[in-house]
Amino acid sequence: MQIDRDLILKLENLAKLELNEAERERLAADMGNILNMVEKLKELDTANVEPLVYISELENQLRADEIKGQVSNEDALSNAPVSNKPFFKVPKVI
């Protein structure tokens, strides 16, 4: 792919950017470097490499749920300014 002024102007328009000439030249050079890097990566032999699905082979270490320190309904509502047993009563929010 050829990185030229027309391509930079088209990308500038699509991205809704306003670049000056120096920025356009720097962008063209950067895009050229990126394409060169991709071409270099294409030279690698990946025939015997398995696709990577996860970076780590570790699995989630889950723990069993344990119920501790429950508060009774009466204790929970004891400091509520307004309640409608067994619920907290709050102002209507729309």
Backbone as CSV, one residue per row, in Angstrom:
resi,resn,N_x,N_y,N_z,CA_x,CA_y,CA_z,C_x,C_y,C_z
1,MET,0.844,-1.177,0.000,0.000,0.000,0.000,0.890,1.241,0.000
2,GLN,0.546,2.152,-0.836,1.318,3.385,-0.980,0.724,4.477,-0.095
3,ILE,1.539,5.043,0.768,1.115,6.156,1.624,1.492,7.443,0.893
4,ASP,0.501,8.111,0.326,0.777,9.368,-0.380,-0.117,10.476,0.177
5,ARG,0.046,11.639,-0.371,-0.687,12.816,0.109,-2.194,12.628,-0.018
6,ASP,-2.644,12.003,-1.120,-4.080,11.806,-1.315,-4.673,10.922,-0.216
7,LEU,-3.969,9.857,0.146,-4.442,8.977,1.212,-4.494,9.721,2.547
8,ILE,-3.477,10.491,2.838,-3.446,11.265,4.090,-4.610,12.263,4.115
9,LEU,-4.870,12.937,3.008,-5.979,13.897,2.956,-7.322,13.186,3.126
10,LYS,-7.462,12.004,2.522,-8.700,11.246,2.674,-8.897,10.818,4.119
11,LEU,-7.830,10.301,4.752,-7.923,9.901,6.157,-8.196,11.098,7.062
12,GLU,-7.581,12.206,6.742,-7.806,13.439,7.516,-9.276,13.838,7.444
13,ASN,-9.863,13.729,6.265,-11.277,14.067,6.095,-12.164,13.080,6.842
14,LEU,-11.886,11.784,6.719,-12.698,10.770,7.394,-12.642,10.909,8.914
15,ALA,-11.473,11.265,9.428,-11.303,11.400,10.879,-11.690,12.783,11.376
16,LYS,-12.119,13.641,10.458,-12.513,15.021,10.813,-11.376,15.748,11.525
17,LEU,-10.173,15.624,10.961,-8.991,16.287,11.503,-8.607,17.458,10.613
18,GLU,-7.909,18.389,11.195,-7.336,19.497,10.440,-5.844,19.522,10.745
19,LEU,-5.046,18.970,9.841,-3.615,18.872,10.043,-2.893,19.887,9.184
20,ASN,-1.762,20.366,9.680,-0.924,21.216,8.839,0.029,20.322,8.047
21,GLU,0.808,20.906,7.174,1.659,20.126,6.272,2.702,19.296,7.031
22,ALA,3.275,19.859,8.080,4.282,19.130,8.863,3.660,17.904,9.534
23,GLU,2.440,18.063,10.051,1.753,16.936,10.694,1.400,15.862,9.674
24,ARG,1.015,16.279,8.465,0.711,15.308,7.409,1.946,14.497,7.046
25,GLU,3.082,15.159,6.937,4.322,14.454,6.606,4.719,13.483,7.708
26,ARG,4.574,13.920,8.959,4.909,13.051,10.091,3.959,11.853,10.140
27,LEU,2.663,12.084,9.851,1.687,11.004,9.836,1.993,10.002,8.718
28,ALA,2.376,10.493,7.559,2.726,9.605,6.448,3.944,8.762,6.804
29,ALA,4.926,9.367,7.454,6.130,8.622,7.859,5.775,7.563,8.904
30,ASP,4.943,7.921,9.873,4.541,6.966,10.911,3.749,5.802,10.313
31,MET,2.827,6.113,9.405,2.046,5.051,8.778,2.935,4.148,7.932
32,GLY,3.921,4.725,7.267,4.875,3.925,6.505,5.663,2.989,7.408
33,ASN,6.069,3.493,8.571,6.791,2.652,9.534,5.918,1.501,10.043
34,ILE,4.643,1.780,10.274,3.725,0.737,10.743,3.570,-0.336,9.667
35,LEU,3.385,0.087,8.428,3.244,-0.892,7.346,4.517,-1.706,7.155
36,ASN,5.680,-1.079,7.305,6.943,-1.821,7.220,7.053,-2.859,8.322
37,MET,6.591,-2.512,9.525,6.631,-3.453,10.637,5.714,-4.649,10.360
38,VAL,4.536,-4.391,9.802,3.611,-5.474,9.479,4.207,-6.369,8.408
39,GLU,4.839,-5.786,7.417,5.490,-6.582,6.367,6.606,-7.447,6.969
40,LYS,7.334,-6.904,7.922,8.399,-7.658,8.589,7.806,-8.840,9.359
41,LEU,6.647,-8.631,9.996,6.004,-9.707,10.740,5.519,-10.818,9.814
42,LYS,5.169,-10.472,8.585,4.707,-11.483,7.631,5.819,-12.456,7.254
43,GLU,7.065,-12.090,7.477,8.196,-12.960,7.158,8.347,-14.115,8.149
44,LEU,7.739,-14.010,9.321,7.869,-15.047,10.344,7.137,-16.318,9.937
45,ASP,7.747,-17.466,10.259,7.120,-18.753,10.007,6.239,-19.106,11.196
46,THR,4.928,-19.079,10.976,3.981,-19.363,12.056,3.205,-20.652,11.790
47,ALA,3.763,-21.525,10.961,3.058,-22.754,10.572,2.790,-23.662,11.771
48,ASN,3.724,-23.783,12.702,3.578,-24.703,13.831,3.230,-24.006,15.135
49,VAL,2.692,-22.805,15.052,2.341,-22.048,16.251,0.835,-22.129,16.452
50,GLU,0.437,-22.562,17.641,-0.990,-22.625,17.956,-1.520,-21.230,18.243
51,PRO,-2.753,-20.959,17.826,-3.345,-19.649,18.119,-3.461,-19.437,19.627
52,LEU,-3.213,-18.217,20.074,-3.279,-17.883,21.490,-4.691,-17.418,21.831
53,VAL,-5.314,-18.129,22.754,-6.650,-17.752,23.180,-6.567,-16.938,24.470
54,TYR,-5.779,-17.422,25.418,-5.591,-16.731,26.691,-4.101,-16.534,26.911
55,ILE,-3.744,-15.432,27.526,-2.342,-15.151,27.790,-1.804,-16.079,28.871
56,SER,-2.619,-16.341,29.870,-2.203,-17.177,30.987,-2.998,-18.475,30.971
57,GLU,-2.377,-19.568,31.389,-3.077,-20.848,31.465,-3.757,-21.046,32.811
58,LEU,-3.680,-20.060,33.693,-4.319,-20.162,34.999,-5.830,-20.076,34.852
59,GLU,-6.533,-20.775,35.700,-7.978,-20.709,35.732,-8.403,-19.950,36.976
60,ASN,-9.625,-19.451,36.952,-10.133,-18.725,38.107,-10.149,-19.617,39.341
61,GLN,-9.654,-19.094,40.426,-9.684,-19.803,41.698,-10.896,-19.282,42.471
62,LEU,-11.996,-19.995,42.372,-13.221,-19.558,43.021,-13.329,-20.164,44.412
63,ARG,-13.941,-19.443,45.301,-14.147,-19.950,46.648,-15.642,-20.161,46.863
64,ALA,-15.957,-21.007,47.797,-17.366,-21.253,48.108,-17.948,-20.042,48.833
65,ASP,-19.189,-19.723,48.534,-19.862,-18.625,49.225,-20.179,-19.045,50.651
66,GLU,-19.880,-18.155,51.599,-20.182,-18.407,52.994,-21.021,-17.255,53.522
67,ILE,-22.100,-17.582,54.180,-22.971,-16.560,54.744,-22.492,-16.273,56.154
68,LYS,-22.114,-15.004,56.407,-21.638,-14.610,57.732,-22.204,-13.242,58.090
69,GLY,-22.337,-12.990,59.344,-22.668,-11.663,59.852,-23.954,-11.081,59.303
70,GLN,-25.005,-11.861,59.261,-26.273,-11.341,58.788,-26.879,-10.392,59.802
71,VAL,-27.583,-9.404,59.288,-28.268,-8.440,60.137,-29.762,-8.738,60.046
72,SER,-30.424,-8.748,61.176,-31.863,-9.021,61.155,-32.599,-7.840,60.519
73,ASN,-33.807,-8.119,60.069,-34.617,-7.085,59.438,-34.883,-5.929,60.402
74,GLU,-35.158,-6.239,61.646,-35.441,-5.192,62.639,-34.211,-4.318,62.884
75,ASP,-33.026,-4.944,62.975,-31.803,-4.171,63.187,-31.504,-3.279,61.984
76,ALA,-31.727,-3.785,60.788,-31.456,-3.006,59.581,-32.376,-1.803,59.503
77,LEU,-33.621,-1.942,59.906,-34.589,-0.848,59.816,-34.585,0.060,61.040
78,SER,-33.823,-0.285,62.075,-33.858,0.487,63.322,-33.383,1.930,63.147
79,ASN,-32.481,2.206,62.232,-31.984,3.567,62.021,-32.597,4.245,60.801
80,ALA,-33.535,3.593,60.139,-34.164,4.186,58.959,-35.108,5.294,59.399
81,PRO,-35.062,6.468,58.747,-35.970,7.549,59.141,-37.432,7.180,58.888
82,VAL,-37.706,6.485,57.784,-39.066,6.053,57.477,-38.989,4.629,56.932
83,SER,-39.840,3.773,57.434,-39.859,2.410,56.922,-41.286,1.926,56.841
84,ASN,-41.475,0.967,55.988,-42.752,0.287,55.845,-42.423,-1.180,55.988
85,LYS,-42.540,-1.695,57.194,-42.041,-3.028,57.513,-42.372,-3.992,56.396
86,PRO,-41.482,-4.758,55.900,-40.061,-4.937,56.171,-39.172,-4.159,55.191
87,PHE,-39.600,-3.009,54.666,-38.852,-2.288,53.638,-38.455,-0.896,54.100
88,PHE,-37.375,-0.355,53.495,-37.037,1.052,53.656,-37.992,1.845,52.782
89,LYS,-38.429,3.003,53.261,-39.288,3.853,52.461,-38.453,5.054,52.033
90,VAL,-38.408,5.287,50.706,-37.584,6.371,50.149,-38.463,7.239,49.261
91,PRO,-38.012,8.470,48.982,-38.789,9.329,48.098,-38.832,8.751,46.682
92,LYS,-39.913,9.014,45.995,-40.074,8.538,44.622,-39.073,9.258,43.724
93,VAL,-38.401,8.484,42.885,-37.411,9.040,41.962,-37.832,8.680,40.541
94,ILE,-37.936,9.683,39.707,-38.316,9.435,38.316,-37.198,9.858,37.406
